Amino acid sequence: MSSPKRNIRSLSTEELIEFFKEINQPKFRASQVEQWLWQKHAKTFDLMTNLPVETRAALEEHFTVHAVEIAEEQVSSDGTIKCAFKLHEGKVVEGVLIPANDRMTACISSQVGCSLACKFCATGRLKRMRNLEPDEIFDQVVAIKDVARRHYDKPLTNIVYMGMGEPLLNYKNVVTSIDRISADFGLGMSPKRITLSTAGISKMIHRMGDEKVKFRLALSLHAANDEKRSKIMPINEQNSLDSLIDSMNHFYHATGNRVTYEYIIFKDFNDSIEDADELAAFVRKAPGRVNIIEYNPIDDGEFEQASPEKVDAFAAHLERKRVIVNIRRSRGKDIDAACGQLANKNEIATSAA
C-alpha cells in the first residue's frame, strides 16, 4: 500500500532540496518549484512549465497541493466582501476584504472554528476543528488580493489576523505564514502592514517579544477590570490583566511596536465613564492606542449595541485622559462579515448535525 502524498507546501526549502537530490535532480529545482508555489500560486504541477516532464511526473507521484478555493462571495452594501474558503477536505473558513479610501485590508482566519467561547463572538460558538496550515492562511491572502483587484482594481495594502480562530493557539503556522507573505519569493508585503489580533495569551505575547517579531500586535481587551473581562472572555481566567500588562510591556520594549487595544463597546456593560477611566488607567500601565469598535449583534446574543452618543462620550473622555483613540464603525454587518460575526452558517449546521 502506497503512502499518502504529502502537501508539498509543508516542506521546507531544505526538504525540497533533499527530495531533488534523491531523484538525481539539481538543487536549483527547489527554488523553481518554490517560485511556482509561492509567487505564481500554481495549484498543479502541470503548470510548472520550466520543469522537465519527468520532474513534474515525480512531483505528482509524491506530492499534492492543498489549494484553497473561494466557494462563495458576498458583497455588502458598504462594499465589504466576505469570502467563504473551501479547504482541501471540504471544511470552510471565512475571510473579508475591507475597502477604504486609503487602504485595502484582508481579514483572514487562522483556525477552523475557535475554542475560546467569547460571549460576544459568533465564531466562539463553533468548536475548534483544527488549525490552518501556513499555506492555507497564505492562500486566503492571495484570494482576497485577487478580489481587491477584480472588484476595485486596487492592490491589497494591509492584512489583519482577526478572522476565525485565535492566532496565538496556532502560533508556529501563523508566524510561518507571515514569513511567506512578507518574503521576496512570496508576496513581498512588509510585516509592518500585518497585524495579529489576540484575545490575550500572556506567555505567547512574551514569546513574540523574545523573538522580536516585526508584525503589529492588537489585543482584544473589551474590559479593563478582571471581573468584567472574565465574564465575557473565559481566557482571562488564566491570563489576568496584570499578566497581560507585563507581557505587553515586554513586547513593546523588545520590538519598539506599540500595541493596539481593541475595545468592543456594549450597552450598559462597559460603556460608562467609570469603564473609560479603567481603560485609561490600563493604557497608562501598558502604552498603546485604543480602537473602539461598535458591537455587531449575533444570533441569540446577550449584548446590545451601545448608543452612538454613549460611544462618542466614551471616546471623548479617553481623549481628555490623553489616550489615542479611534472609533471603528462596523463594516459588512448586512452579510455577517463584521467583527465577531464570522461563523460560517454551513459549518454551524454541520457541527450541530
C-alpha positions in Angstrom: 0.0 0.0 0.0 1.5 3.3 -1.1 1.9 6.1 1.5 -0.3 9.2 1.1 1.0 12.1 -0.8 2.5 15.0 1.2 1.3 18.5 0.9 4.3 20.0 -0.9 3.9 23.4 0.6 4.5 21.9 4.1 8.1 21.2 3.1 11.0 23.5 4.0 13.5 24.6 1.3 16.0 22.1 2.7 13.5 19.2 2.5 12.7 20.1 -1.1 16.4 20.2 -2.0 16.8 16.8 -0.4 13.9 15.4 -2.5 15.5 16.6 -5.7 18.9 15.2 -4.6 17.2 11.8 -4.0 15.8 11.7 -7.6 19.1 12.9 -9.1 17.9 16.4 -10.0 19.8 19.6 -9.4 19.0 21.5 -6.2 18.0 24.7 -8.1 14.8 22.8 -9.0 13.7 23.6 -5.4 13.8 27.3 -5.9 12.0 26.9 -9.2 9.2 24.9 -7.5 9.0 27.4 -4.6 8.6 30.2 -7.1 5.7 28.4 -8.8 4.1 27.7 -5.5 4.5 30.9 -3.6 5.0 33.6 -6.2 3.0 32.3 -9.2 0.4 30.4 -7.0 0.4 27.3 -9.1 -2.2 24.8 -8.0 -1.0 21.9 -10.1 2.4 20.6 -11.2 1.5 20.7 -14.9 1.6 24.5 -14.7 5.3 24.4 -13.8 6.3 24.6 -17.4 10.1 25.3 -16.9 10.5 21.9 -15.3 11.1 18.8 -17.4 8.1 16.5 -17.9 9.8 13.7 -15.9 10.4 16.1 -13.0 6.7 17.1 -12.9 5.7 13.5 -13.0 7.9 12.8 -10.0 6.4 15.7 -8.1 2.9 14.4 -9.0 3.8 10.9 -7.8 5.0 12.1 -4.3 3.1 15.3 -3.5 -0.1 17.2 -3.8 -1.0 20.9 -3.5 -3.7 21.6 -0.9 -5.3 24.5 -2.7 -7.8 26.8 -1.0 -10.6 28.0 -3.2 -13.3 30.6 -2.9 -16.6 28.8 -2.6 -18.8 31.9 -2.2 -18.5 35.7 -2.3 -21.0 38.1 -0.7 -20.8 41.8 -1.3 -22.1 44.2 1.4 -24.0 47.4 0.7 -20.9 49.2 2.0 -18.5 47.4 -0.4 -17.2 44.9 2.1 -16.7 41.5 0.6 -16.9 38.2 2.5 -15.3 35.1 1.1 -16.1 31.5 2.1 -12.9 29.5 1.6 -13.2 25.8 0.9 -10.3 23.7 2.3 -8.9 20.6 0.6 -11.0 18.2 2.8 -14.2 20.3 2.5 -14.2 22.4 5.7 -14.9 26.1 5.3 -13.4 29.2 6.8 -14.2 32.8 6.1 -12.2 35.9 5.3 -13.2 39.5 4.5 -12.0 42.3 2.2 -12.5 45.7 3.8 -12.1 48.5 1.3 -11.4 52.1 2.3 -10.2 55.2 0.5 -6.6 54.8 1.6 -6.2 51.1 2.1 -7.5 47.6 1.2 -7.4 45.3 4.1 -7.7 41.5 4.2 -9.1 40.0 7.4 -8.1 36.3 7.5 -8.7 33.2 9.6 -6.1 31.1 11.5 -8.3 28.2 12.7 -11.3 26.3 11.6 -13.7 27.4 14.4 -12.4 28.6 17.8 -12.1 27.2 21.3 -12.2 30.4 23.3 -16.0 30.8 23.6 -16.0 34.6 24.0 -19.6 35.5 24.8 -20.0 38.2 22.1 -18.4 36.3 19.2 -20.3 34.1 16.7 -17.1 32.2 15.9 -16.7 31.2 19.6 -19.9 29.1 19.3 -18.1 26.8 16.8 -15.9 24.1 18.2 -12.3 24.3 17.1 -11.9 21.7 14.4 -8.3 22.2 13.5 -5.5 24.7 13.0 -4.9 26.1 9.5 -1.6 25.3 7.8 0.7 28.2 6.7 -0.2 27.6 3.0 -4.0 27.7 3.8 -3.5 31.1 5.5 -1.4 32.3 2.7 -4.0 31.3 0.1 -6.6 33.3 1.8 -4.5 36.4 1.3 -3.8 35.6 -2.3 -7.5 35.1 -2.9 -8.6 38.3 -1.2 -5.8 40.2 -3.1 -7.3 38.9 -6.3 -10.8 40.0 -5.1 -9.5 43.5 -4.4 -8.1 43.7 -8.0 -11.2 42.3 -9.5 -13.7 44.5 -7.7 -11.8 47.7 -7.1 -8.7 47.5 -9.3 -6.5 48.2 -6.2 -3.7 46.3 -4.5 -4.0 44.8 -1.1 -2.3 47.1 1.4 -2.9 45.5 4.9 -3.6 42.1 6.5 -5.2 41.5 9.9 -5.4 38.1 11.6 -8.8 38.9 13.0 -10.9 36.3 11.4 -11.9 32.9 12.7 -9.8 31.4 15.5 -7.1 32.5 18.0 -3.8 33.1 16.1 -1.6 32.5 19.2 -3.1 29.0 19.6 -1.7 28.3 16.1 1.5 30.3 16.6 4.0 28.4 14.6 1.8 28.1 11.5 0.7 31.8 11.8 4.3 33.0 12.0 5.4 30.8 9.1 2.5 32.2 7.0 3.6 35.8 7.8 7.2 34.8 6.8 5.9 33.5 3.5 3.6 36.6 2.9 6.5 39.0 3.6 9.2 37.0 1.8 10.6 38.2 -1.6 9.6 34.8 -3.1 6.1 35.2 -1.5 4.0 38.3 -1.7 6.7 40.8 -0.6 4.4 42.6 1.9 6.0 44.5 4.7 5.3 42.8 8.1 4.6 46.3 9.4 1.4 46.1 7.4 0.4 42.9 9.1 -1.5 42.8 12.4 -2.1 39.8 14.6 -5.1 40.2 16.9 -5.2 38.0 20.0 -7.7 37.5 22.9 -4.6 37.6 25.1 -2.3 34.7 25.9 0.4 36.3 28.1 3.2 33.7 27.6 2.8 33.8 23.8 2.9 37.6 23.7 6.1 37.4 25.8 7.5 34.9 23.3 6.7 37.3 20.4 8.8 39.9 22.2 11.6 37.5 22.8 11.6 36.6 19.0 11.4 40.4 18.1 8.7 39.9 15.6 8.2 42.7 13.0 4.5 42.5 12.6 2.0 44.5 14.6 0.0 43.3 17.7 -3.6 44.0 18.7 -5.2 42.9 22.0 -8.9 42.2 22.2 -9.4 43.8 25.6 -13.1 44.8 25.8 -13.0 45.4 29.6 -10.3 46.8 31.8 -11.2 45.0 35.0 -10.8 41.3 35.6 -14.3 40.6 36.8 -16.0 42.0 33.7 -13.4 40.7 31.3 -13.7 37.1 32.7 -17.5 37.3 32.3 -17.2 37.8 28.5 -13.8 36.2 27.8 -13.1 33.0 29.7 -9.5 33.2 28.6 -9.0 36.0 31.2 -9.2 33.4 34.0 -5.7 32.2 33.0 -4.4 35.5 31.6 -5.2 38.3 34.0 -4.9 41.9 33.1 -1.8 42.2 35.3 -0.1 39.4 33.4 -1.2 41.0 30.1 0.3 44.3 31.2 3.6 42.6 31.9 3.6 40.8 28.5 2.6 43.9 26.6 5.3 46.0 28.1 7.8 43.3 27.3 6.6 43.1 23.7 6.8 46.9 23.4 10.3 47.3 24.8 11.6 44.3 22.8 10.1 45.2 19.4 9.5 49.0 19.6 6.0 48.4 18.4 3.1 49.8 20.4 0.1 47.7 20.8 -3.4 48.5 19.7 -6.2 47.7 22.2 -9.5 46.7 20.7 -12.5 47.6 22.8 -15.9 46.5 21.7 -18.4 48.7 23.5 -21.6 47.1 24.8 -24.7 48.8 26.0 -24.9 49.0 29.9 -21.9 46.7 30.3 -18.6 48.5 29.5 -19.8 51.9 28.2 -19.7 54.1 31.3 -17.3 56.8 32.2 -16.0 54.6 35.0 -15.2 52.0 32.4 -13.4 54.6 30.4 -11.4 55.6 33.5 -10.4 51.9 34.0 -9.4 51.7 30.3 -7.3 54.9 30.5 -5.5 53.5 33.7 -4.8 50.3 31.8 -3.2 52.1 28.9 -1.1 54.2 31.2 0.4 50.9 32.5 0.9 49.4 29.0 1.1 52.2 26.4 -0.8 51.8 23.2 -3.7 53.2 21.2 -7.3 52.2 21.5 -9.8 51.2 18.8 -13.3 51.5 20.0 -15.4 49.0 18.0 -19.2 49.1 17.5 -20.7 45.8 18.7 -22.2 43.7 15.9 -25.2 41.7 17.2 -25.1 37.9 16.7 -28.0 35.4 16.7 -29.3 34.9 20.3 -26.6 37.2 21.7 -26.9 38.6 25.2 -25.5 42.0 24.4 -26.7 45.1 22.7 -25.0 47.9 20.8 -24.2 51.0 22.8 -25.8 54.2 21.5 -23.7 56.5 19.3 -24.0 59.2 21.9 -22.5 56.8 24.6 -19.7 55.7 22.2 -18.8 59.3 21.4 -18.9 60.4 25.1 -16.7 57.4 26.0 -14.1 58.3 23.3 -14.1 62.0 24.3 -13.4 61.1 27.9 -10.5 58.9 26.8 -9.1 61.7 24.7 -9.3 64.0 27.7 -7.2 61.4 29.5 -4.7 61.7 26.7 -5.4 58.3 25.2 -5.0 58.0 21.5 -8.4 56.7 20.4 -10.2 55.8 17.1 -13.8 54.8 16.7 -14.1 52.0 14.1 -17.5 51.9 12.5 -18.8 48.5 11.6 -18.5 47.3 8.0 -20.3 44.4 6.3 -23.0 43.8 9.0 -25.6 43.0 6.4 -23.7 40.0 5.3 -22.4 38.9 8.7 -18.9 40.0 7.8 -18.4 42.5 10.6 -16.1 42.0 13.6 -17.3 39.0 15.7 -19.8 37.8 13.1 -17.8 35.2 11.2 -19.3 31.9 11.9 -20.0 30.2 8.6 -23.6 29.2 8.9 -22.9 26.0 6.9 -20.3 24.9 9.4 -22.7 25.6 12.3 -25.3 23.4 10.7 -22.7 20.7 10.1 -21.4 20.8 13.6 -24.9 20.6 15.1 -25.9 17.7 12.9 
